[in-house]
C-alpha cells in the first residue's frame, strides 16, 4: 500500500523524460514499476543466503543496522511493503536453511480497537438512532439536541483513550522481499503529496474565482479560509484506514505527535468547560492570527458587513421610509435564501471546501452553507480590501442592470446635507436648540459640519415634524445599530483570535445592548440634550431603551457627518475598555445559561444529566402586550416562578 502511494504521487511528479521533439512526457505506471523492480536488489539474495549465514556476528550486525528502518516490498503480499525494525538470522533447524526473519513492531490504532469495544458499539448505535430520529423530526426539542450532544461527547471521550492502542509484533520471512532504499520518514512525506497536489490545483481554481468577484486577493490563504466549511478535512488521496495502516506499516516507529487534545484545542467549541475557558480570556493588544481553520469567524464578520452595507444604502436611497419599512427591505436582502442566490452567481458551490457527508446532503443545508460562505467571502474582502471593495462587490452581485447598480452604489447625500451643502453651522446663532448642542460638541470634542444632523439624532419620536431636523431619530437609530454592530464585530474578530463565532456573538451581545448603550449615554449626559415636546424645557427622565436609541442615533449622525473612523475612535474610548469588566464578571452569561450550568454540575457520573425545564403557567393580555407566568423545574421539583412581558 505504501508503494502504491509513493509511486502514484512521487514518480508522477519526478519521472519526466525529454522526447525527441523537445517536450516532456510523464512516464507510464508500468514503466515506473519496471524501473523499481530492476533497480531494487533482493533483501537476502537466494544464491548468497548460505554465505550470509556464515558471516561473523559483527559483519551481520552491520548489515542488519543498514537495513533497519528501511522499507522493503514484496508485491505479492498484503500489505506489500513493511518497515524493518529488526533482522534475525537465527536457524531453528540445522538441517534446513531458512531465510532470515524480518521483525516489525507495529501499533494497532485505537480506531481499530474501540470499534470492537461493546460499550462503544452500544453507545454508537444509540447515537446513530437518535440522530436519525432528530433528522426526520419536524420539530426538534432542545432537550433532544442536548442528549445528542452528550452522546457525541461520550463517543469522543472513548476515541481519545490511549489505553485502546495495542502494540503488536510481526515476524515475516525475508524470502521474496526487495530493498527499496527508502527510509520510513519518506512515508510521511509521500502521504503529504496528495495534499500538496490538491492545494496547488485548488489555488489554480481560485484564480478563476478572483476573476468572478473582480478582486485579486494578495493573501491567498484568506480566500481559501473563506471557502473552507467547518466539515472540511485534509484529503490524503485515500480513506482513513489506508492512511493509518500505511503509517503503521511503513512510517516512523512510535512517532511522538504530542497530545491530541492540545492539537485540537482550538477547534473544540462545545462543552461548559470549553465555554468558560475561552470566554475567560481577555483580548490581545497585539493579536496573532487565529488558529481556527474554517470560515465561521469570517462569516461572523461578513454578516455584519452585509448588514451594514444594506442598512446604509437603504437609509440614503429611501429618505422618507420609516424604520419598519427599512427593516423589512433589509431582511429581504440579507436573508440566507437571497445570499445563497448571490453565492450561486459566483458559483461558490464549485469552490467550497467541505466534507461530502450527511451534513450537507440536503439541498437546503447546502444552500445555507453557500450563504455562510458568501458572508465569509465578503468578510475576507473587507479585511484585505476595505469597505469600498466589499461595497463594490456586493453592489455588482445585487443588480445585473448597470443602471440599477449605479443607483445603488451612488446614493445621494442626506436631505439635511442637501439643503446646506457645505455647512449649516451659520444657523446656530438663530437657533437656541443648536446653541445648546454646541455644549455637547465641546464635551465630546467633535465639531459637526452639519450640526442639524446632531439635532435630529437627539429628536425623540414624540416631537412632530419641524423644518430644523426634518423628522425624529428613529431612522437614525436603525442605521446606528448596524454601524455599531460592524465596528464591534471587527474589533472582536481582530482582538479575540481564539474565540469561535458563538463566543464572539456572546461578547458582542454583552457590549452592544440597551443596558450598555444607556449607561454610556448617561455618562455622556445625552439625556440633558434630548429634544422633546415638553414645554417646560427641563431635562426629563428617559427609559433605558430611549437612552440606547439616543446613542445609536448619535452614532449614525457621527458616521453621516464624519466617517467610520470617527465611530471606531468613539467606541475605542467609550465601549471597548468595558470588555475586560464584562469578561471578568461573566456579563455575557445570561441567567438562564447560568442556571443550566449549575444544574449540569450536579449530574451523576455515568448518567445523562438532568436539565431545568420551563413551563408556561399563564398568559394574560392582548397579543401586543402579553404577560407570561413561567415556572422552572429541576428533577421534578419547582425551583422558581416569575412573571414578565417576554418568554
N, C-alpha and C positions, 0 to 999 in steps of 0.2 A: 504493500500500500504506500509506503514511503517512496519507493522507487517511482510509482505512478505519479505521485505528487511532484517529486523532484524533476522527473523527466518532462512532465507536462508544462510546468511553469518556469523551469530554468533553461532547458535547452531550446525551447521555442523562442526564448529571448536571445540566447547567446550563440546558437548554431546557425551562422549565416555563411553562405559560400558566394563567391563572386562568379557570376556566369560569364559566358563569352561575350555577352552583349553589354557588359559593364554594370548590370543591375544586381540586385540582391535577392536571394531566394531562401526561404525558411526550409530547413531540412525536414523531410517527412519523418513520422514517428518510427517507422520500421528501420530507417537509416540510423536514427539515434540509438535504438535498441541494439542494432547490429554493432555499432561503434562501441557501446558499453560492453557487450559480450566479448568482443575481440580484444579490447584493451584491459579487461579485468582479469587478473590471474586468479587461479584457484586458491582458496584459503589454505588447504592442505592438499597438494597435488598427489594423486593416487600413486604415481610412479616413485615418489620420494617419501612416502609415508614410513617405510621401513627405516630409511636413513634418518628421518627426523626423530623417530622413537629412540635412536641410539645417541642422540645429541647429549652433550654434557648438560647438567642442570642449569648452569649459568647461561649457556647458549639458548636453551629452551625458554628460560625466563625472559631473556632479552627479546626473543621473537614474540612471546605472549604479551609483553608490555607494549610492543609496537602495534599489536592487533587490538589491544584493549581500548574500548571507546570507539572502535571503527564500526561502520555499518557494513554488514555482509548480506548477500542476497542469494536466494535460491528460487528462481522464478516459478518453479512447480509447486511450491508450498504456500500455505496461507497461515499467517502472514508471510509474504515473500522475503521480507527484509527484517533484520533484527540487529540490535546493538550488542557487541561482545563486551561483557563485563569480566569474564574470566575464561581462560582456555586451558583445559586439563588434558594431559596425555596418559593418565593412569590406565593401565591394562589390567582388567579383572580376570582374563583367561589367557594364560601364556601360550596356549596352542592356537589361538585365533587373534590375528591382528585387527584391531578396531581403530576407527578414526578418532582423533581427539574430540573431546566434548566441549561444546560451546555452552557456557553458563551465562544466563541472562537474569538479572534481578529486576523484576518489574513491580508495578503497583497497580492493584485493581482499583480503579477510580471509585470514589464514593457514590457516583451516579449509578454504577452497576450493582452496588451493594444495597443502597436504600430502596432501589426498585423492587427488590425481593423481600424487603422487610414487611412483615404482616401489619405492623402498626401504620407504616407509611401507605401501604396499599388500601387499608381501610379508610384512612383519612383522605386519600386521593379520590376514592370512589364517592365519598360523601361530598367532597368539594365539587367534583365534576357534576354530580347530580343537582346540587343546589345552584350551581352556575347555570346549568341548562334550564332549570325551572325559572330563575330570575330573568334569563334572556327571553323567555317566551311568555312572561307575565305582563299583562297590560299596565299594571301599576305595582311598582316595587316599593315596599315599606323600608324605612330607614333601618329598622331592626334586622331585616333580612340582609341588607347591604353590610351591616356590621358583622353578622355571622359569617358571610362570605369572606370578608377581610380577615377575620380571626383564623379561619381555616387555612387561608392562603399563608398567613404568617407562621402558623404551626408547621405547614409543609416546608417553608423556607428554613425554619429552625432545624428540622431534621436534615435537610440537604447540607447545611453548614457544619454538621458534626464531623470532626476529623476522625472520630473513632470508627466511622464507617469505612475508612480506607483499609485495604488489605495488601500486605506485601507478599509477593509470590516469587518463587524461584523456578526458572525453566531451564531444562537441560536438553540440548539438541546435538545430534551427531553432526560433525563438520563436513560430512560427505556431501558433495554437490553444492557447497556454498562457495561463492566467489567474492573476492575483495572488491570494494568499490573505491577505496581511497578516500571516502567521505567520512568525516567525523560527525559525532552526534549533534554538535552545535549547529551544523548546517541544516539540520531538520527544522529547527525553529525558523531559520531564515527562509528556507524553501516554502514553509507554510505561510509566510507573510507575503510571498509573491502574488498570490491571487488578490490579497487586499490591496497591494500596490497597483496591480493591473486595474482593478475596479476603480481605485482612486484616480488614476490617470485618465481612464476613459470617462469617468463621471465629470471630471473638471473640463474635459473637452466638450461634453454636452452642455455644461453650464455656460460656456461661451455663447452658445445659441440662445440661452435664456437671457444673457446680457443684452442681446440684440432685441429680444422681445420686450423687455422692460425699458429699453432706451437708456440704460445706465450701466457703465462698466465698473464693477467692484474692484477696488485696489486690494482690499483684504479679502482674498478668495475664501478663506475659512469662515468668514462671517456669512457669506452667501450659502455655503454648504450647511452651516449651523441652522440657518433659517429654513432649509429644506428638510431637516432631519426630524422625523417624527419620534416621539418617546419610545415607540416599539422597535425602532431600528437597532440592529446589532451588526457587527462586522461579518462580512461574507468571506469565509475561508475556502470557498470553492468545493466544499464537501459537507456532509451532515456532521453534527457534533460528535457522534460516536466514532466516526472515522478519524476525526481530528484528535480525539482523546487517545485512541488506540495507536495512532501514528506517533504521538508524543511519548506514550508509554513504551512502545517497542523500539523507537529509534531516537528519541530525544535524549537530552541530558539526564543522567541518572539522578533522581531525587532533587530536582531544581528547587531553589528557595524563591518562591514567588511573593512571599510576605503574607500578612494577614488579609484574608479576603474581605473581612469587614472594613478594614481601613481603605482598601482599594475601591469599595463600593459605597463608602460612607457619604459621598457627595451625591450619589444617585438615589439614596434612600430618602423617602419623604413621608412615609406612613408611620403611625405609632405615636403614642403620647410622649415617650422618652425622646424620640427624634424631634417632635414638635417643640418641646420645651428646650431641648439642647440648641436647636437652630435659632429659635426666637429669642433666646437669651444673649445672642451675640450682638455686639454693638457695631455700628457702621465703621467702615475703614476710611480713614482720611486719605490714605494713598492706596486706592483699591487695586487689587490684582484681577486678572481675567478670571471669569467663572470657570469652574471645572465641571459644570453640568453640561453634558454634550448633546442636548437636544433643544428643540426650539420653543419650549414652553415659556421661558423667560423673555425671549424676543417677542413671542405672541402677546405677553402681558404688556410690553412696551408698545407694540404695534397697535393694539386695541385702543390705547389712549391716544395715539397719534391719529388714527382713523376718526375717532370720535371728535377730537379737537378740530381737524380739518373740516369735517362735516358741519360742526356747530358754527365755526367761523364763517364759512361760505353761506350757509343758510341765514345766518344773522344779517349779513350785509345784503344778500340778494332779495330778502323779503322783509323790508324795513317796517312794514305795517302789520306783520303777522305776530300774533300773541305767542306767549311761551308754549302753550299747549299745542298749537299748530306746528311750531318749530320742533318740538319734541317728537311729534308724530312723524314728520318728514325724516328726522334724524334716525328714528327707529327703523324706518323702511330702508334706509341706506346702509346702516351698519349691522343689520341682522345677518346671521350666518348664511341664510339661504341666498341673499344677494351677494355676499362676499364670495361664496362658493362659485357663483356665476362669473365674477370677475377673475377668480383663480382659474376657471376653465378657459377664459380668454387668453391667459398667459400659458395655458397648457401645463399648469403646475403639477397635475397628476402624473405627468411624464417625468418630472424631475424630483418628486418627493422620494425620500428615503424612508421606507417603513417595512416592517415585517409582514409578509403575506400570510397572516393568520386569522383567527376568528374575530379579532378586534375590529378589523376594517373590511370584513367580508360583505357587510350590508352597504347598499348604495347610500343610505342616509348617513351612516358612520363615516364613509369615505368623503362625502360632501362636507361634513363637519370638520374633518381633518384638513381638507383643502382650504376651508375658510380660515382655520387656525394658521395654516401655512402662509396664506396670503397676508394675514396680520403680521406674522413673523417677518415676512419679506419687507413689508412697509416699515417695520421697526428697524430692520437692518439698513435699509436705505436712509432712514432718518439718522441713525447713529453715524454712518460714514459720510453721507452726502448732505445732511442737514435738512431743515424743514422745507426748503424750497424744492429740493429734488423729490421729496416724498409728496409734496403738493402737486408737482407736475405729473408724476406717475399716476397718482390717484385720479387726477383730472382726465388724463388720457384714457384711462380704463372705464371711467364712468360714462363717457359720451363718445359715440362713434362720429357724430356730426361735428365738424370743425367749428361751426358757428356756436353750437351749444357749449362746446368745450371752451371757447373764448369767453363766453358769458360767465361760465363757472369760474374760470381762472382769473379773469379781470373784473372783479366785483367793484362796485362804486364805493366811495368813502361813506362815512356815517353822515346822516342828514344834518347833524349839528356842525360837522366839518364842512359840508357843502355850503351852508349859509355864510360861514366865515372861513374862507379857505386858508388864510394864513394863521390868524389867532383871533380869539374873542375876548382877550383879557381887557380890552378897552371898555367892555361892558361892566366891569367890576365897580367903577365909580358910581354908576347909576342903579346898582342892584344891591340891596342890603344882604340878600341871601348869598351872593357871590363874595361879598366883603367878608362875611363870616367864614366862608370856606377857605379864605386865604390863611386863616389861623391854623386850619388843619394841614394845609400845604407846608406851612412853616414847621409844624410839629413832626411831619414825616420826612421833610427835606426834599420834596419833589414839587417842582413848579409845572403845572399843567399848561400846555399850549392852548388847549380848548377847555377852559375851566367849567364850561357848561356840561361837559361830559361827567365831571365830578359831581356837579349838582344833580344830574339825572340819576347817578348811581345812589345818591342819598335820598331820592324822592320815593316815598312809600306809595303803595298801591292806592291807599285811601285818598291821595291827592288827585284831583281832576286834571284834565289836560290844561297845559299852560304853554305860552309861547317861549318861556325861558328854557324849559327842559324838553319840551315836545313829548311828554309822557312820563311814566313811572319807571321803576328799576327792574321789573320782572323779566324783561327780555335780557337785560344785562346780567341778571342772576343766572339765567340759562347759559349764557356764554362763559361767565366767570367760573362756573362749576367745571366745565370741560377744560378750561385753561389750568385750573389748579390740579385737576387730575393728571394732566400731561406733565406739568412741572414736578409734581410729587413722584409720579411714576418714573420719570427719567432719573431723578435723584436716587430713589431706592434701587433702581436697576444697576446704577453705577457703584454705589457705596455698599451694597449688600450682595456680593457675588455668590455667597454660599446659600442664599435663600431661593427656594423654588417659587413658582408662580403663586401657589396658595399662601405661602408665608409672606410674600411681598404684598399680596392683597390684604392680609390681616394688618400689616404695618400701615398700609395706605389708609385703610378704614379707620384706624386709630388717629391718623394725622389729619385727614380731610373728612371731618364730620361736623355736625351742627354744634356740638359741645365745644370742640377745639376752636372752631371758627368764631363762635360767640365770645369765647374767652379772649381771643386776640382782638376782636372788635371792641370789647370793653376796655382792654388795656390801652388801645389807641384812642379811646374816647369818642368813637364813632356815633354813639347814641346822642351825644350833645349836638351833632351836626345833622341829624336826620331831619328831613323836610317833611312835615306832617300838615294836616289840615286843622291843627289845634290853634285856635285864635289867641291863646294866651302867650304863644311863642316861648313857652317854657319846655325844657327837656322832659321827655316822657319815658316811662319805664317800658322797655321793649322786651318781648319774649325772646327766648333763645333762638328759635327759628328765624325770627325777624332780624336779629343781630347777625346770624350766619348769612342770611340773604344780603344784608348790607355789605358784608365783607366780600362776598362773591361778586356783587355788583361793582365794588371798588376795584377788584382785580380786573374785571372786564374793562372798566374805564382806563385803568393804567395801561392795559395792553393796547387799546384802541388809540390812545393819545401818544404813547411811547412805543414800546415793542416788548417782545417776550423776555428780553434780557432784564428789563426792569422788574418783571414779575419774578424771575429767578432770584434777583437780589433781595426783593421783598420777602420771599419765602425763606431764603437763606438766613435772614435776620429774625423773622417772626415765627417761623414754623419748625424748621428742621432741627434747631437746638433742643426742641421739646422731645425729640425722638428718644433720647437717652432716658429721660424720665419715664416715658411710656413703656420702654422695654424693661427697665428695672422694676416698675410697678405692675408689669403684665397687663397694661390697659388694653392691649389687643385681645385679651382673653375675655370674652363676654360671659356673663353669669351662667348661662345655660351650658356652655362648654366646661366651665369650672366645675359645675355640679356633676356632669358626666365623668370628668376626670377623677373626681373624688370617689364616685361610685365604682369606677374601674379599679381603683387601688384596693378595694375591699373584696375583690374576686378571689375565689378559691382555686388553688393550683390544680390544673388538670381539668377544670370545668369551664364551660363558657360563662363569661362574666355577666352579671345582671346589670342592666342599664335602666336609667329612670324613664318612666312612661308618663306622657301628658294626656290628660282627658279634659275636654271642654264640658263644663257642668251647666253653663247657662250662657245664652246670647240675648242681649237686650238692646233695643234701639233700632232706628232705621238703618238702611244699608250703608249710608254715607257716614254714619256716626254711631257705630255699634260699640257696645261694651261687653267684653268677654270675661267670664269667670272660669279659670283654669286651675286644675289641681295636678300635682305631680306625685307619682307613686314610685316606691322603690321596694323591691322584694314583697310586693303585695300590700304595703302599708303606705298611707298618705303621709307625706313628709312636708307638704306645703300647699298653700292655696292663695290665689291672688286675682285681682281684677285689673283690667286695663283696656285701652282702646285698640290695641293690636295683639294678635296672637301669633 
